[in-house]
Amino acid sequence: MRLLITGATGKVGRNFLDRVLSDETFAGWSLRVICHNRSIEPSDRIEIVQGSFADPDTVSRSMQGVTHVLHMAAVKESPDLAIDVAIKGMFLLLEGARASSTLEQFILISGDCAVGHIFHEYDAPITETSPRRAYEGCYALTKVLEEVMVEQYQVQYDLNGCVLRAPWIMEKDDFRFALSLGEDQFGGPPWADLIGETRAADGFRKGAVPLMLSASGAPLKRNFVHVNDLVSAITAAIGNPSARQSLFNIAMDEPVDYGAVAAYLAKTRNMEALSVPTPFHSNWLDNSKARHLLGWRPKVDFEDLIERAWGLSARARRASEDLVPGVRCAGPADCGRKTMKHKLLYALASAMILVTGASHAQDKKTLAIVVKGLDNPFFEQINLGCQEWMKNNPDSEYECIYTGPASSTDEAGEVQIVDDLLTRGVAAIAISPSNAPAMANRIRQIAPDVPVMTIDADFLEQDRDLRATYLGTDNYLMGVKMAEQAAMLKPDGGSVCLQLGNVAADNINARAQGFRDTAGGEKGIDRLDGQNGWTEIEGCPVFTNDQADLANQQIADTFTANPDLDAFILIGGWAQFAPQAYAQVTDQVMDKLKSKELIIIAGDTLPPQTQAFRDGRSHSQVGQRPFEMGLRGPDVMIQLINGEQVDDPLYTGLDVCNLEDAGFCADN
């Protein structure tokens, strides 16, 4: 497959390239990028075509052999370019797609300016059938015309088109500076134009946050989407039959309420609100169609949007409130006005101290533990181990900090956190990489001069020279144990579905390999196809992206589609991390579970999982020891700092619970 990309150097384009180049789903794809004013580095998978997409020769050369087009390039408020570049370029790309003998899909990234943004009032949520209504200026008009052009090419020539309509796209600390009343404001509308320069400057000095009011006088509700969620929607649409000739709204589940934002910042950072009357209207971009047809779910809500922008995840912030009551950053004026990079690093450093409950002493050296996501209760056990080490070592010259992105799906966010920690300066770092190739690639680029180790999840074998050791589970052995439990319950084998997490997570893939090799009785099995009686059903394995809601939906769908299924294997415990949802799913098959007609083997032994086991909702749990990882991690990092010899790997053991011996699950 060959994907042609326009706009690859922009915010969405950069994040999309990072995702695709590290996603196993696109491993066989080559990328062709049209670059004009800015460029990117070519590679063995990235081909650069220099020129403008409004130039017929450039487009003709670019379309050769292309199977998919992703058109993201846009012209903002530039009247001299709106027709000659934006519309002409769109026409040339569509003509090239129409004439191509290889093209399979054309995807356009549009914007909510096509439906008026906050300039027009709607009496109901904005759906894909709502009328297009551009606001003043040429940019919104070009987006309306681009959507219509794709739509008409679908009518005229049966083009397999797809339009993803996104509102204001956020990343990193965009939202924080969108709320700045100073000269460093990001985006619009300019606050001084609405309330005057004097009032805006006074609010800036106080570290206040603007509370936008709609034309009706109520707090404004405005649509946003995080760049990672938009990228996930793009990857969900590529090659998806359900995306054919469809328009999708790609936005957060609810618009951001500026009143709720003001209340949240007042509670968490003592920031006062400054009311800003506006002529704008609250609107709701309904994403139901994308959720239903693409199976897409936005992961970043307004609290996460705020906490990412201030450098601290919502989960970590809640933990910090328990550890250090009353400690808050009072806003921009309190945190200081540094360069954009320094602001992010300052917020991150402050957050890390809060998370661990460490003192504000400046002579402590940092031992950082970075996990895949703070939304996963498994990693909270690592955090508790880190905290226990701090309590046990109050006089140490080191402090243990624990952090990670708010969501386990935020692979790029985890890489950015590691990047920022190493830039800021830490004594050593332990990483649980969500996307092992992407993390290893960044570590190779940085070439840090401090010890790097992995914890819980390892790098791929070819990248393990980048870290000193791995501390955590023998994941292959964990898969072996799960297969042994399955064989005890189903000695003749049967039909089986494996549920995995992230496609690029080395630890999860190692467990799956251990299960397959042991169940099938031979090494290197890619997929069970009758070996020792075990056969993986069509549609499996399924990948949860470490999300509990998706995991439970996958189980429910699998049970419905495969009523004669013999075994479901949760390679990780994602579904059980949401006990109510998991109970509802397993309620439908409790008779089969009791008779062992259907068996469930699950990874991990956290409290909701051991309860599920005791309730008969699984037949065996094979548990890791995350608390031990968090407790031992700082000592291992100190050994590495001191130049001591450290074994590689360092395994933390397993706990096996089954119907014959409940073991650890009996009373934990």
N, C-alpha and C positions, 0 to 999 in steps of 0.2 A: 504494500500500500504506500502511496505517496501523497502527503498532505501539503497543500500550498497554503501559506499563512501570510496575511497582510497585518500590519500593526504589531509585529512581534516584539518591537523594542519598547512598547508601552507597558503600563502597569499590568494589564491582564496578560499581554503577550509574554512578558518575562516569566510570570508565574505559571502560565500554561506550558511554556517550554520546559521549565524545571520539572513539572509534573509528568509530562509525556516522556521525557528522556529517562525518567527513573521508574516508569510504570511498566511492569512486565506485559501488560495488555498490549502495549504499543511497541514491544521490543523489535518487531520486524518491520516497523514503519520507517520510511525516510521522510525528511522534512525539507521543504523548499520555501525559502523566505524572501519576499520582495522587500528590499531595503532602499530607502531614498536618502533622507537627510541624516539618519542615524543607522548604525549597523551593529551586527553582533558577530561573534567569532564563528567562522565555519568549522565544521568537524566532519568526522566520517559519516555522520547521520544528518548533518545540516548543510544544505547547499544554499548559497546566497546568489540571488539575482539582483544586480544593482540597477535601479531605475525607478520610475514612478508607475503606479498601477493605472494612471491615466494615460500612459503611453502605449499605443497599440502594439508596438514591437515587443516591449517589456512583457505585456500580458500574454502575447502569443508565445514567447519563449517560456514563460513561467508555467503555462498550462500544459505543456508537453508531458504526456504520461501521467498526469495528476488524477488521482482517484477521489480526493476530497479537497474542498476549499473551505478555509476558515477566514472569513473577511472581518477583520477587527479595526482596520485603519479608518480614521475619521478626520474630518475637517471641522474645526470649531467655528467660532464667529468670524469667518473670513469670507466676506462676500465675493472677493475676486477669485476664490478657490472653490466656492460651493458648487457651481455648475461645472466649471472646467476640470475640476479634479474629483470631487466627491461623486457627482452624478455621472459624469463621463466615465470615471474609473469603474463605478458600479456596473454601468452598461457594458463596458468592455469585458469585465469578469463574467457577467452573465452570458454574453455572447460566446465567450470562450468555453463556458460550461456547456451551453447548448450545442456547440459544434463538436465537443470532445467525444471521442469514442470510448474513453476510459473512465470518465467522471461518474461517480456513484452518489455523491452528496455535496450540497452547497449549504454552508452554515453562515448566517449573518448575525453579528452581535449588534443589536440595536439598543435604544435607550428609552426610558420612560418619558423623555421629552416628546416622543411621538404621540403621547396621550396628554401632554400639557403639564407634566411634572406637578408643581404646586400652583401653577398659574390659572388652571381651570378647575371649576367645581364639578364634582360628580355626585349624584344622589345615591350611589351604591358602589361597592368595590369595583375596581377597574379590572375587567376580565379581558381575554383575548378577543372578545366580540364587541367590546366597547368602541365607540367611534374614535378615530384618530383626530387629535386637535392640537396642532402645533402652537406654541406661544411665539411671541415676537422674536425676530432674528432669523438668520439663515440656517443655524445648526439644527434646530428642531425641525425645520422644514426639510432638510436633507434626510433626516431620519424617517420622517413620514414617507418621503418619496422612495427611499431605499426599501422600506418594508413593502410598499405597494409594488415596486419593480419585481421583487422576489415573488410576491403573490401572483402577479400577472404572468411571469415566466412559468410558474406552476400551471396556470390555466392554459397558456398558449402552447407550451412545449412539454408539459408533464414533467418539469424539472423536479427532482427530489430535493426540494429546498427545506430549510428549517431556520426560523428566526428566534433568537433568544433575546428577549427585551429586558434589560437590566436598569435599575435606578442608579443612584449615586454609589459608586464602587469605592469601598474603603479597604485600606491595608495599613499595617503597622500603626503609627500614631496619627493617621489622617484625621480621625474623629476628634482627637484632643485639640488639634490646631484648627479644625473647622469651628470649634467652640471658643477659640481665642478672640478676645476683644482687642488685641494688639495688632501691630503691623505684620506679625507672623501668621495672620489668619490664612487658612487654607480654604480655597473655594469661596462660595458666596451664599447668600448675598452679603456685601460689605456691611458690617454692623454700623459703622459710622454714617452710612447713607440712610439708615433707618432711624437712628436715635441721636445723631449728631456726634461730632468728634469729641466734644467735651465730655459728654456722658459716657461714651465708649472708653475714653482714656481713663476716666475715674473708675469705671468698672474693671478695667485692666489692672490698675494699681491695687485694687482690692482682691484680685484673683477671682472675680465673679464669673458666672457662666450665663450666657444669654438664654433666656426662656422665650422662644418665639411664640407669639400669639397669632392665631389665624384671623381672618377678616371678621369672624364671628366673636372674637375676643377670647376663645378657648385656646388652651395650649395646642400648637400645631402638631400634626402627625405627618411625618415625612418618610418616604421609602428609601431604604438602603439595602445593600448586599455586600458581604465581605468578599474580597477577591478570591479567596480559597473556595467559597461556596459557588461562585460563578464558574471557576475553573472546573469544579466537580460537575456542574450542570453541562458544561461543554463536553467533557469526556463521557458523560452519560448519554448525550445526544449523538455523538459520533457513531455511525454505523447502526444506530438503533432504529428498527423498523417503525417503532411508535412515534418517532420524530418526523416521519415523512410528511412533507408539505404542511407542517404545523408551526404555529406561533406559540411561544411560551413566555409567560411572565416569570422572571427569575429574580426573586426578592426574598427578604426575610419573611417569616411567617406572619408577622404583624409590622405595621409601620412603627417607626420610632416616635414615641410621644415625648415632646420636649418638656412637658411637665414632669413626666416620670424620670427623665434624664436629670432635671434640676433637683428633684427630690433625692435621687440616688447619690448624686455628687454632694449634696448637702449632708447626707447621712454618712457617706464613706470618706469625704475629704473636707468637710466643713466649708464648702464653697457656697456662697450666697448666690441667689438667682437675680438676674437683672431682666425685667420684663421688656420685651421688644415687640411692640405692635407692628403687624405687617398686613399687607393686602392679600396675602396668600391663602390657599385653601388646603385643608387636610384631605388626603386621599389614601386609598388602600389598594395597592397593587396585588391582586389575588394570585397566588402561586399554585392553586389547587390542581390545575391541569398538569403542570410539570411534576408535581408530587405523584399524581395518579399515573400518568403515562410513562414518565421517565424513571420513576422510582427514586427521584431525587429528593433530598431533604437538606435544607440549610442548617448548618450547625451553630452559627454565631448569632446569638440574640443580642438585645441592646446592652445587657449587663456585660457580656463578653466583649462587645464592641468597645465599651468604655474601658474595661480593664486591660484589654490589649493595647489600647491607645495610651494608657497610663503605665503600661509595662508590667501589669500584674493580673493574673487570671482571677476570675470570680471565685473559683474554688480555693485558690491560694489566699485570696483576700479574706475569705470567711475563716480560714484556718488562722490567719494572722490576728483576727479580732479576738479569737479565743486565747491566743498566746500572749499578745501584747495589747491589752485593752487601752483604748484612748489614743493610740499612736496613729496619726493620720498625716498625709501630705495635704497642706491647706490650699493647694492649687498652684497655678503658674507663678504667682508672685512669691510664694513660699519656696517652690522648688528651684527657682532661678531661671534666668533667660540665657541659655547657652546655645550653641549651635544645635541643629536638629539631631545630629548623631549623639551629641553629649546629653541632650535631654532624654533620649531613649535609654542611654546607658545609665544615667543617673536614676531614672525611675526604676530600671531593672535592678540596679544595685540596692536601692532602698527597699524594694519589694523582697529581695532575697533575705535581707536582714530581718524583715518582719516575719517572713514565713517560718524561719527557724527559731524565732524568739531570741535571737542573739542580741547581745548588748551592742551599743553603738561605738564600742571601742574600735579605733582605727588600726590597732596593731595586730588584729586577728587576720590570719591568712585563710583564704577561702578554699574549701574542698567542695566542689559543685557536683550534685547529682541531677542529671537532666533526664526526665522520663518522657514517654510518648505523649501523654496527655493527663491533665489533672482531673479529667472527668471519669477516670477509670478507678474504681475502689481498690483494685489490686495494687496500684501504685501508691495509694495512701498508706498501705502497710510499709512500703519502703520509706515513706516520709516519717512514719512513727519510729522506724529503726534509726533513722538519721537523728530524730529528736532524742531518742534514748541515748545515742552516742554522745550528744551534747550534754545531757544530764550527767552522764558517767565521766565526762572529761571537762569539767568546768574551768580548769586551769590550763588547758591546752592552748598552744599558740595558734591553733587552727579552729575554724568554725565550719560546721557542715550546713550547706544550704541545699534545698530541694526545690526544683522548679520544672517547668515544662509548659507547653501550650495549653490553652484552656480545653481544647478538643483534641482527642486522639487522632482525628482525621487531618489535623493541621500539620502535615509533614514539613512544609516549607517554614512554618512558624517554629518548629523545633530546631531546624537547621539555623534559623536566624538567632534563636536564643543562644545556641552554642557559639555561634559566630560572635555575638555581642559579649558573652562571658569571657571568651578568649581574648577579645580586643580589650576589654576592661582590665583583665589581668586576674587570673586565679592561680592557686598553687598547684592544683590538679583537677581533673574533671572525669566523671564517670557518666557514660551516655547509654541510654536504652534507645537505640535508633529505630524509629518507626519505619523509615525508608532507608534501609541499610546502604544501598548504592549511593543515594543522594548525600547522606551524611558522610560517608567515606570520601566521596568526591570533594566535599567542602573541607574536610580535615586535611586532605592531601594538598589542597590549594593553600590553606593557612599555614601548614607545616609548623604547628605550635611547638614551643620549646619547653613545655611543661608536660608532665605525664598525662596520657590519655588512656583510659580503660573503658571497657564496656560492662554494663550491668544489666541483668535480666535478658537482654537480647544482644546478639553479637553482630559484628560485621560479617559480610560474606568471606569465604575462605581466602579469596584472592586479595582481600583488603586487610587481613588481620595483622599485617606488618605495621599498620598505622596505630595500633593500640598495644599497650604493654601486657595486658591480661584481660580475661573475661571472668566476671564473678556472677554466678547465677545457676540456673538449672541446667542439667544435662538434658537438653530438649529432645535429642534423639531417643535417649533412654525413657523420657516421659512418654513419648509415643509408643515405645516398646511396651511399657507398663499398661497403657490404655488398650493396646491390642491383646495383651495377655488376659486382661479382664473381660474383653469381648469374647475371646475364645473360650473362657471358662463358662460363659453364659450361652454361647452359641458355638458348640464344638464343631458343627458341620458348616459354619459360616453362614452366609446369607447376603441379602441386599443391604447396602450400607451407604450412608451419606455423611461426608465429612464437612464440618463447618470450620472455616479458617478465618483469620483476621485480615490483616493487610497483606496484599499479594507480594510485597517486597520485604516483609518481616522475616528475617533469617530464623529466629527462634520458632515461629509458628510453622514455617516450612520444614524445619528439622523434625518437629514433632510429627507432622503428617508423614514424613518419610519413614520415621521409626515405626509408625503404625502400619503403613503399607508393607514395609519389608517384613515385619514380624507376622502380620496377619497372612501375608501371601507366602511366607516361607522362603523368600529369596531376596537378595540385595538389589537395590536400584529400580524398584517398581515405580513407574510413573503414574500408573492408575490400576487399581484392582479390577481384573477382568476374568474372574473365575478361579484365581489361584487359591488353593485350600478352601474353595467354596465361596469366597468373598467376591462380590461384584459391586462396584460403585455405580449408582443409578445415574441416569441421564439428568443433567442439570446440576450435578454436584462435582466437585466441592462448591460450596457457596462461601462468599467472602463478606464479612460483616463490617470491614473497615473499623473494627473495634467499637461499634455502636450497638448498645443493648437493644434499642427499639428495632433496628434493622434485623438483629440476630433473632429476636422472637418472631418477627414477621416471616423470616425465612423458614424457621422451624414449622410455623403454622402452615405455610404454603406447601412445604415438602410433605407434611403429614396428609394434607388434603389431596395432593396430586398423587401420592404413593401410599394408598391404604394398606398395602401388603409389605411395607418396609420392615426389615428385621432389626436394623440398628441405626441409631443416629449418634454421631461422635462429635461432641463439642471439644475441638482441639484446644480451645480456650473457654473461659467461663462466661463470656459476654452476656448471653441470654439470662443466665442466673443472677447477674448483677442487678437485674430489674425483677425482683421476686414476684411482684403482683402480676406483671405481664407473663412471666414464665409459668406461674401457677395457672393462669387462664389458658395458656397454650397447652399445657400438659393435662389440664382437666379433660380435654377432648379425647385423650387416649389413655386415661387412667386404668381402664379395664385391661388394655393390652400391656401396660407397664406391670400391673400386678401379676398377670399370667406369664410375663416375660416373652410374650409373642413379639413385643417390641422392646428393645433395650436402649438405654441412654447411658453413655459413658461421658463424663465431663472432666475438663481440666480445672484445677484449682480448688481450694478448700476455704474460701472466705466464709464468714458467718451466714450470709443468705444462702450459700451453696450447701453448707453442711445441713442447714435446716431443710432445704429442698431434698437432700438425700434422706434425712430422717422421715420426711413426709412421703417417701416413696416415689419421688419425681425424678430420680436417677438411680441407677443400679451400682454405680461406682464413681468415685471421685479420685482423681490423681492430683495431689496438691503440691504446689511449689512452696517455698519459704521466703516470701518477699521481705518480711520483717528482718530476717537474718541478713538479707542482701543489704538493706539500709544500715543495719548495725555494723556489719563488717566492712562496708565500702570505705568509710573514712580511714580505718586502720590500714587497709590495703593501699590507699592513695598515699598515706604517710610513708609506708614502706618504699613505695616507688620514688617518692621525693628524696628519701634518704639513700637511694641507690641500692637498696637491699634486693636480694634475689627473691622473686615471687613466682610461685608456680603458675602455669598457664595450661589449662583453665583452672579456676577455683569453683568447684561445684558445691551447692548448698543443700542437696538432698531432696527427697520426695516423701510424701505421705500418701499411702494408698488406703482408701476406704472401700469396702465392698459388703455385700449382704452377709457374708460369713464372719467378717471381722470389721466392725465399724471403725475401730481404731480412733484416729484423730477426730473423726466426724461424730463420735459418740456424744461428746459434751463440749464441743467448741463451736 
